[in-house]
């Protein structure tokens, strides 16, 4: 990390460790989403020590990134607690116990958060991790959260655009005022500034915007699974819009998607649908991921919460048989794997 935390940088955020480890043209890498726990686990596995241990195993196993969700309130009707700990604090803790793996939000709900706070938190995490942070942002989808924060869910698209503009202004300018519907920043500034000219910004979901807006304002896009032919068309449309909205015809903005999996004991089990993904064997998963790479996907965030097997088994099998086909773009040696360390030792 170079430069004063109070001074703007002109470095390309796509050259930061998080982005360059996770995204490459013509390449596909894999990430995992917190909490790293499955239906096959005991409750104790959700303990923070186990989460850190599994995160370290994911890093040494070649995964490119780990992601924390931004879920301010527990809403039982959504079926899961989601991210229990505040994502900024949680990812800072994980960062202290890992060394190379990218850490992302998937995603910060911009309409319910103050944009200046988001800017400060994102730049802080970027600085403290030496550029290992990916800022995923979204518009949110839980009505209970909008009501609790005094917002209209139907206005979240407009709120997203405004808060994105204010956040981006705070990250990329120095001592320049801005006025918006929620406030006025004058003769003041948000610090620290990012390591590069901005924090890598990954639009997540639709954000209640057009794909063209996402292509113009983000460094990449994380979308959801679709029918294969529909996803092929979506990826092609993304690349077309990236070219149209950029001054540089050669600019690379990655196309990524999430995928929920229930990893079968049978490596050859064919895919059968579950919510937002498949129950599938590892060999069929490799084939599917290869097909996604061939249509232009650069990264897949795997959700493993639906798996019936314990998280340790799932991550170990993925690391041994799947990740080597789609490794992180930084493959230097890392911390000990599950087989090399005992439970509870991570971070001592």
Protein Blocks (a to p, Z undefined) as FASTA:
>chain_A
ZZjfkbccfbdfklpmklmmmpcghiacdddddddddfkbcfklmpmklmmmmmmmmmmn
opabdcddddfbacfknopabjmbafklmmmmmmmmcckbccddddddfklpcfklmmmm
mmmmmmmnnopaccdddebjafklmmmnopafklmmmmmmmmmmmmmmmmmgghiacddf
kbccehiacddddfblbdcdddehjlopafklmmmmmgbdcdddddfklmmmmmmmmmmm
mmmmpcblkbccdddddddddddfblkbccdddehiacddfklmmmmmmmmmmnopabdc
ddfklpmbdfklmmmmmmmmmmmmmccfbfcdcdddfklpcehkgoZZ
